[in-house]
Amino acid sequence: MVFSSMVFLGIFFPAVLLTYYLCPQKGKNILLVAFSLLFYAWGEP
């Protein structure tokens, strides 16, 4: 997945933003690590 793909812009990025702002303060770093691992795993399975 690249940053300019429609999957990233239409699904992945809005999902990350939505869950980031709904997540409590303590879990935000863990959430970003999980989404970044998903992002990199999607590109290189």
Summary of the structure (lengths in Angstrom):
residues: 45
radius of gyration: 11.0
end to end distance: 10.9
largest distance: 30.6
contacts: 93
relative contact order: 0.15
helix: 80%
strand: 0%
